Amino acid sequence: MTALTKVTVEGEKDEIYYWDTVKFLVEACIFKVPRNQFVIGSTYFAKKLESTKMSDNKGDGAPVVPEGATASQFRVFLKLLFPIHTTSTTLQFTKDEWLTILELSTRWHFHEFRKLAKEHLDPQIDDPIERIVLGRAAYVPAWVLDGYESLVTRPECISEQESERIGHLTTVRLYILRHERCVESCASRFRKELHKLEQMERDHMSAAEKQMEKEKQSEEERFREDEMGKRWGKEQRMKGEEVRRTQEEEQRVQEKEERWMQEEEERQMQEQEQRIQEEEQRMQEEEQRMQEEERRMQEQEEMKRKWEEEERRIQAEEGMKRKWQEEQWMKAEEEQRIQEEEMKQKCEEEQQIKAEEEQRMKEEQRMIGEGKRRNEEEERYKEKQSYGGEGIHKVEEEAQRLRLLNKRQSKIQNRLRKAERDLCIAGEELEKRLVASMEAERLLSDFKEARPHLQPLLEGHKGGPTLEGIDKALLEQEEAELFYLLEEQARTQLLVVEAQERRRRMEEDRQRWLLMANA
């Protein structure tokens, strides 16, 4: 059996290629790699591994648990950190692997690897939404601004899924910029967000990038100073030009004011002359108007005086008309009363004559009746003497018949007298109706004769200044009187017709009773 012998090697450690190892525990997978790259490449691991006990070649130290990485992601990152032996001088990574490297290098502050990942990913990211999301996650404001500008300029609208990925507030701002068609306003509209991303990006820059940033800032400072110098010189030139323009403007304004004052004085003088002329013209017009007003007042007074005279004349004529009407009515009443008295006296005389005639007729009839009775008695006596008893019986029958006949004749005479009395009354009433009809016709004729005399009075008042309604009232009064007279005439004529009809019937009754009396 061969015995193992322990060989002790003595020598100095190489400054570069003598590495300590460190173990990492990621998802139950242990990785053991050189410690040096983590310390010099990342401030995050430099602080984290400083408190960790250094392992020896046997690797009995406690493993380090990195945050925010899976085993596959950590393996991709180690592939970049510790490349395996290959014949190629460049490393080949996919887009997803570069995204993993960018995420982990940003989280663990591997600034050089982060810069390398940005350089490889920049030409590969075409989608503006992806550039915005990755720029926000990796603190790359240039990607975010490029994505915003691409969304503003592209013809397609922002979809709901894209809006959810970039945020609804950002979507609203981008739509405002699309509406305004102003791409240059993207940087100012998202200034706060881009400034915050720039601050975060400075924390993840490498030394070279920081140096370049510093040089860039120095260059920008010099450029700003040059620009300020140029601007100051330009401002001085502009100020001198402004002073010169101001002086010219003041001189021009002064000349303009002088011209304006001169024109204003001339205009005021012209206006003063025009006002004087207008005042004279106005005074002439006022004087003419006063004359017109005075003439119009005189005309009105003259018209008023004429109207008052006309009104007094009309009132006088109306009084005369009323007086004439009253006289006519009184005259008509007096004539009617006289006629009634004459008719009454005539009727009384006729009645007295009739009564005397009736009395005489009664006396004559009585005497005739007595003569007839004596004759009849004599005849009956003679017949009685000549015929004896039978003749006496016939004489008595004849006497009875004569008594009935006398009684009937007496009744007929009474009816006849009543008919004659009614006929006399009807005649009197007919006479009254005829007199009233004649009076109505006379009044109507007088009114028709007086109407033409009233028409000129009405025409004389038409168009008067204050006589509105007088002609209408006079016409209404005239029409009312005419209507009353016509109505009275018609009623009187109707009564006359009725009286004539009643008299005719009474005359027929009288003739009938006379016939009966003669029979």
C-alpha positions in Angstrom: 0.0 0.0 0.0 1.3 3.3 -1.0 1.3 5.9 1.8 0.1 9.4 1.2 2.6 12.0 2.1 1.8 15.6 2.8 3.9 18.0 0.8 4.4 21.5 2.1 4.8 24.1 -0.6 6.3 27.4 0.4 6.1 30.5 -1.8 4.5 34.0 -2.2 0.9 34.6 -3.3 0.4 36.1 -6.7 -1.0 39.6 -6.6 -3.5 38.9 -9.4 -4.1 35.2 -9.9 -4.4 34.1 -6.3 -8.1 34.3 -5.6 -10.2 33.5 -2.7 -13.5 31.8 -3.3 -17.0 32.5 -2.0 -20.2 30.4 -2.0 -23.6 31.6 -3.0 -26.9 29.9 -2.1 -29.6 30.6 -4.8 -32.8 28.6 -4.8 -31.2 25.6 -3.1 -28.3 25.7 -5.5 -24.8 26.4 -4.3 -22.4 28.3 -6.5 -18.7 28.6 -5.6 -16.8 31.3 -7.6 -13.8 33.6 -7.1 -14.5 36.4 -4.6 -12.4 39.1 -6.2 -14.7 40.0 -9.2 -17.7 40.6 -6.8 -15.6 42.9 -4.6 -14.0 45.0 -7.2 -17.0 45.1 -9.6 -19.8 45.9 -7.1 -20.0 48.2 -4.1 -23.1 46.3 -3.0 -21.1 42.9 -2.7 -18.0 44.7 -1.4 -20.0 45.8 1.6 -21.9 42.5 1.9 -18.7 40.3 1.6 -16.7 42.5 3.9 -18.5 41.1 6.9 -18.4 37.6 5.6 -15.5 35.3 6.8 -13.1 34.6 4.0 -13.1 31.0 2.9 -10.1 29.0 2.2 -9.4 26.6 -0.6 -11.4 23.9 1.3 -14.5 26.1 1.0 -15.9 25.6 4.5 -17.2 29.2 4.8 -21.0 30.1 5.1 -22.7 30.7 1.8 -23.9 34.2 0.8 -27.6 34.5 -0.3 -27.9 37.2 -3.0 -31.3 39.0 -3.1 -33.7 39.3 -6.1 -32.3 36.6 -8.4 -33.1 33.0 -9.4 -30.6 30.3 -10.0 -31.0 30.6 -13.8 -30.5 34.3 -13.7 -27.5 34.0 -11.4 -26.0 31.5 -13.8 -26.4 33.9 -16.7 -24.7 36.6 -14.7 -21.8 34.3 -13.7 -21.5 33.4 -17.4 -20.6 37.1 -18.1 -18.5 37.5 -14.9 -16.6 34.2 -15.3 -16.6 33.2 -19.0 -15.9 29.6 -19.8 -13.0 28.8 -22.0 -13.9 29.4 -25.7 -12.0 29.9 -28.9 -14.1 33.2 -29.5 -12.8 36.5 -28.1 -16.4 37.9 -27.7 -19.3 36.6 -25.6 -22.6 35.8 -27.2 -25.8 36.5 -25.2 -29.5 36.5 -26.2 -31.8 39.5 -25.6 -33.4 37.8 -22.6 -29.9 37.1 -21.1 -28.9 40.8 -21.6 -32.2 41.8 -19.9 -31.3 39.6 -17.0 -27.7 41.0 -16.8 -29.2 44.6 -17.0 -31.6 43.8 -14.1 -29.0 42.2 -11.8 -26.2 44.6 -12.6 -28.6 47.5 -11.8 -29.7 45.9 -8.6 -26.2 44.8 -7.4 -24.5 48.0 -8.7 -22.2 46.4 -11.4 -21.9 49.6 -13.3 -19.6 48.3 -16.0 -21.8 45.3 -16.7 -24.9 47.6 -16.7 -23.3 49.9 -19.2 -22.4 46.9 -21.4 -26.0 45.5 -21.2 -27.4 49.0 -22.1 -25.1 49.1 -25.2 -26.2 45.7 -26.4 -29.9 46.2 -25.7 -30.3 49.7 -27.1 -30.5 48.7 -30.7 -32.6 45.6 -29.9 -35.5 47.3 -28.2 -37.9 48.6 -30.9 -41.2 48.6 -29.0 -41.8 52.1 -27.3 -43.8 50.5 -24.5 -40.9 48.1 -23.8 -38.4 50.9 -23.8 -40.5 52.9 -21.4 -41.0 50.0 -19.0 -37.3 48.9 -19.1 -36.1 52.6 -18.9 -38.2 53.0 -15.7 -37.0 49.7 -14.2 -33.3 50.2 -15.1 -33.2 54.0 -14.6 -32.5 54.9 -18.2 -34.3 58.2 -18.9 -33.2 58.3 -22.6 -35.2 55.1 -23.3 -38.2 56.5 -21.5 -38.1 59.8 -23.5 -37.6 57.9 -26.7 -40.6 55.7 -26.0 -42.7 58.8 -25.2 -41.7 60.5 -28.4 -42.4 57.4 -30.4 -45.9 57.0 -28.9 -46.6 60.7 -29.7 -45.5 60.5 -33.3 -46.8 57.0 -34.3 -50.1 56.9 -36.2 -51.6 54.1 -34.1 -53.5 54.9 -30.9 -52.4 53.7 -27.5 -54.3 50.5 -26.6 -55.8 49.6 -23.2 -53.1 47.0 -22.5 -50.4 49.5 -23.3 -52.1 52.1 -21.1 -52.1 49.7 -18.2 -48.4 49.0 -18.7 -47.3 52.6 -18.8 -50.0 54.1 -16.5 -53.2 55.9 -17.2 -51.9 59.3 -16.2 -49.0 59.0 -18.6 -51.4 57.9 -21.3 -53.5 61.1 -20.7 -50.5 63.3 -21.0 -49.3 61.5 -24.2 -52.8 62.0 -25.7 -52.6 65.7 -24.9 -49.3 65.9 -26.7 -50.7 63.9 -29.6 -53.6 66.4 -29.8 -51.2 69.4 -29.7 -48.8 67.6 -32.2 -45.8 68.9 -30.1 -43.0 66.3 -29.7 -40.6 68.9 -28.3 -42.9 69.2 -25.2 -42.3 65.6 -24.1 -39.2 66.5 -22.0 -40.9 69.4 -20.3 -44.2 67.6 -19.8 -42.4 64.6 -18.1 -39.6 66.7 -16.5 -40.1 65.5 -13.0 -40.1 61.8 -14.0 -37.0 62.2 -16.2 -35.2 64.2 -13.5 -35.9 61.4 -11.0 -34.6 58.8 -13.4 -31.5 60.8 -14.1 -30.7 61.0 -10.4 -31.2 57.2 -10.1 -29.0 56.7 -13.2 -26.1 58.7 -11.6 -26.1 56.2 -8.7 -25.6 53.3 -11.2 -22.9 54.9 -13.4 -19.4 53.6 -13.8 -16.4 55.7 -13.1 -15.8 56.2 -16.8 -19.4 57.2 -17.3 -19.1 59.6 -14.3 -16.0 61.0 -15.8 -17.7 61.4 -19.1 -20.7 63.0 -17.4 -18.4 65.4 -15.6 -16.6 66.3 -18.8 -19.9 66.7 -20.5 -21.1 69.0 -17.7 -17.9 71.0 -17.9 -18.3 71.2 -21.6 -21.9 72.3 -21.1 -20.8 74.8 -18.5 -18.3 76.3 -20.9 -20.9 76.3 -23.7 -23.3 78.0 -21.4 -20.7 80.6 -20.4 -19.9 81.2 -24.1 -23.6 81.4 -24.8 -24.0 83.8 -21.9 -21.2 85.9 -23.2 -22.7 85.9 -26.6 -26.1 86.5 -25.2 -24.7 89.3 -23.0 -23.0 90.9 -26.0 -26.2 90.4 -28.0 -28.1 91.9 -25.2 -25.8 94.9 -25.0 -26.1 95.3 -28.8 -29.9 94.9 -28.5 -29.9 97.3 -25.5 -28.0 99.9 -27.5 -30.3 99.3 -30.5 -33.2 99.5 -28.1 -31.9 102.8 -26.7 -31.5 104.1 -30.2 -35.0 102.9 -31.2 -36.3 104.4 -28.0 -34.8 107.7 -28.7 -36.1 107.6 -32.3 -39.5 106.5 -31.0 -39.5 109.3 -28.4 -38.6 111.8 -31.1 -41.2 110.3 -33.4 -43.7 110.4 -30.6 -42.8 114.0 -29.8 -43.2 115.0 -33.4 -46.5 113.0 -33.5 -47.7 114.8 -30.3 -46.8 118.1 -31.8 -48.7 117.3 -35.0 -51.5 115.9 -32.9 -51.6 119.0 -30.7 -51.6 121.3 -33.8 -54.3 119.1 -35.5 -56.2 119.1 -32.2 -56.1 122.9 -32.0 -57.3 123.2 -35.6 -60.0 120.6 -34.9 -61.1 122.4 -31.8 -61.3 125.6 -33.7 -63.3 124.0 -36.4 -65.5 122.3 -33.8 -65.9 125.7 -32.1 -66.9 127.3 -35.3 -69.2 124.4 -36.1 -70.8 124.6 -32.6 -71.3 128.3 -33.1 -73.0 127.7 -36.4 -75.1 124.9 -35.0 -76.0 127.1 -32.0 -77.1 129.8 -34.4 -79.0 127.3 -36.5 -80.6 125.8 -33.4 -81.6 129.3 -32.1 -83.2 130.0 -35.5 -85.0 126.6 -35.4 -86.0 127.3 -31.8 -87.4 130.7 -32.8 -89.2 129.2 -35.8 -90.5 126.4 -33.6 -91.7 129.0 -31.0 -93.5 130.9 -33.8 -95.0 127.7 -35.1 -96.1 126.8 -31.5 -97.6 130.3 -31.0 -99.4 130.1 -34.3 -100.6 126.6 -33.5 -101.8 127.8 -30.0 -103.6 130.6 -31.7 -105.2 128.2 -34.1 -106.2 125.9 -31.2 -107.6 128.8 -29.3 -109.5 129.9 -32.4 -110.8 126.4 -32.9 -111.7 126.1 -29.2 -113.6 129.4 -29.4 -115.4 128.3 -32.6 -116.1 125.0 -31.0 -117.5 126.7 -27.9 -119.6 128.9 -30.0 -120.7 125.9 -32.1 -121.5 124.0 -28.9 -123.5 127.0 -27.5 -125.3 127.2 -30.8 -126.0 123.4 -30.7 -127.2 123.6 -27.2 -129.4 126.6 -28.1 -130.7 124.6 -31.1 -131.2 121.5 -29.0 -133.1 123.7 -26.4 -135.2 125.1 -29.2 -135.7 121.6 -30.6 -136.8 120.3 -27.2 -139.0 123.4 -26.7 -140.5 122.8 -30.1 -141.0 119.2 -29.4 -142.6 120.0 -26.1 -144.9 122.5 -27.8 -145.7 120.0 -30.4 -146.5 117.3 -27.8 -148.5 119.8 -25.8 -150.3 121.0 -28.9 -151.0 117.4 -29.9 -152.2 116.6 -26.4 -154.4 119.7 -26.4 -155.9 118.8 -29.8 -156.4 115.2 -28.7 -158.1 116.4 -25.5 -160.3 118.8 -27.5 -161.1 116.0 -29.9 -161.9 113.6 -27.1 -164.1 116.2 -25.4 -165.9 116.9 -28.7 -166.2 113.1 -29.3 -167.5 112.7 -25.8 -169.9 115.5 -26.1 -171.0 114.2 -29.5 -171.4 110.7 -28.1 -173.4 112.1 -25.2 -175.6 114.0 -27.6 -176.0 111.0 -29.8 -176.8 108.8 -26.8 -179.3 111.4 -25.6 -180.8 111.5 -29.1 -180.8 107.7 -29.3 -182.4 107.5 -25.8 -185.1 110.0 -26.9 -185.5 108.1 -30.1 -185.8 104.9 -28.3 -188.2 106.4 -25.8 -190.3 107.7 -28.7 -190.1 104.4 -30.5 -191.1 102.6 -27.3 -194.0 105.0 -26.9 -195.0 104.5 -30.6 -194.6 100.8 -30.2 -196.6 100.8 -27.0 -199.3 102.9 -28.8 -199.2 100.6 -31.8 -199.3 97.6 -29.5 -202.3 99.1 -27.7 -204.0 99.8 -31.0 -203.3 96.4 -32.2 -204.5 94.9 -28.9 -207.7 96.9 -29.1 -208.2 95.9 -32.7 -207.5 92.3 -31.8 -209.9 92.5 -28.9 -212.5 93.9 -31.2 -211.9 91.3 -33.8 -212.0 88.6 -31.2 -215.2 90.0 -29.8 -216.7 90.1 -33.2 -215.5 86.6 -34.0 -216.8 85.5 -30.7 -220.1 87.0 -31.5 -220.1 85.4 -35.0 -218.7 81.9 -34.4 -219.6 81.1 -30.9 -217.5 78.8 -28.7 -215.2 77.4 -31.4 -214.2 80.8 -32.5 -213.4 81.7 -28.9 -210.9 78.9 -28.8 -209.2 80.0 -32.0 -209.1 83.5 -30.8 -207.4 82.5 -27.6 -204.8 80.5 -29.5 -204.2 83.4 -31.8 -203.8 85.7 -28.8 -201.3 83.3 -27.3 -199.3 83.2 -30.5 -199.3 87.0 -30.7 -198.1 87.2 -27.1 -195.1 84.9 -27.9 -194.4 86.8 -31.0 -194.5 90.1 -29.1 -192.1 88.6 -26.5 -189.7 87.5 -29.2 -189.9 90.8 -30.9 -189.2 92.6 -27.6 -186.1 90.4 -27.1 -185.0 91.1 -30.7 -185.5 94.8 -30.1 -183.3 94.6 -26.9 -180.6 92.8 -28.9 -180.9 95.4 -31.6 -180.5 98.2 -29.2 -177.5 96.6 -27.6 -175.9 96.1 -31.0 -176.5 99.7 -31.9 -175.0 100.8 -28.6 -171.9 98.6 -29.2 -171.7 99.9 -32.7 -171.7 103.5 -31.3 -168.9 102.6 -28.8 -166.9 101.0 -31.6 -167.4 104.0 -33.7 -166.2 106.3 -30.9 -163.1 104.0 -30.4 -162.5 104.0 -34.2 -162.6 107.8 -34.2 -160.1 107.9 -31.4 -157.8 105.5 -33.2 -158.0 107.5 -36.4 -157.2 110.7 -34.5 -154.2 109.0 -32.9 -153.0 107.7 -36.2 -153.3 111.1 -37.8 -151.4 112.6 -34.9 -148.6 110.0 -35.3 -148.4 110.6 -39.0 -148.3 114.3 -38.3 -145.4 113.9 -35.8 -143.5 111.7 -38.1 -143.9 114.1 -41.0 -142.7 117.0 -38.7 -139.7 115.0 -37.6 -138.8 114.1 -41.2 -139.1 117.8 -42.1 -136.8 118.8 -39.1 -134.2 116.1 -39.8 -132.6 117.9 -42.9 -132.0 120.9 -40.6 -130.1 118.8 -38.1 -127.8 117.2 -40.7 -125.7 120.4 -41.3 -125.2 120.8 -37.6 -123.8 117.3 -37.3 -121.5 117.8 -40.3 -120.3 121.1 -38.9 -119.0 119.4 -35.7 -117.2 116.5 -37.5 -113.4 116.7 -37.0 -113.6 119.1 -34.0 -110.6 118.9 -31.6 -112.7 118.0 -28.5 -116.2 117.1 -29.9 -115.7 113.4 -30.0 -119.0 111.5 -29.5 -121.4 114.5 -30.0 -122.4 113.5 -33.5 -122.9 109.9 -32.4 -125.0 110.9 -29.4 -127.2 113.2 -31.6 -127.6 110.5 -34.2 -128.6 108.0 -31.5 -131.1 110.4 -30.0 -132.5 111.1 -33.5 -132.8 107.4 -34.4 -134.4 106.7 -31.1 -137.1 109.3 -31.7 -137.6 108.2 -35.2 -138.0 104.6 -34.0 -140.5 105.6 -31.4 -142.6 107.5 -33.9 -142.5 104.7 -36.4 -143.5 102.2 -33.7 -146.3 104.5 -32.5 -147.6 104.9 -36.0 -147.5 101.1 -36.6 -149.3 100.4 -33.3 -151.9 103.1 -34.0 -152.6 101.7 -37.5 -153.0 98.2 -36.0 -155.5 99.5 -33.5 -157.4 101.3 -36.3 -157.6 98.1 -38.2 -158.8 96.2 -35.2 -161.4 98.9 -34.4 -162.6 98.8 -38.1 -162.9 95.0 -37.9 -164.9 95.1 -34.7 -167.2 97.8 -36.1 -167.7 95.6 -39.2 -168.7 92.6 -37.0 -171.1 94.8 -35.0 -172.7 96.1 -38.2 -173.2 92.6 -39.3 -174.8 91.7 -36.0 -177.1 94.7 -36.3 -178.2 93.8 -39.8 -178.9 90.2 -38.7 -181.1 91.4 -35.8 -182.9 93.8 -38.0 -183.7 91.0 -40.4 -184.9 88.9 -37.5 -187.0 91.8 -36.3 -188.6 92.3 -39.7 -189.3 88.6 -39.9 
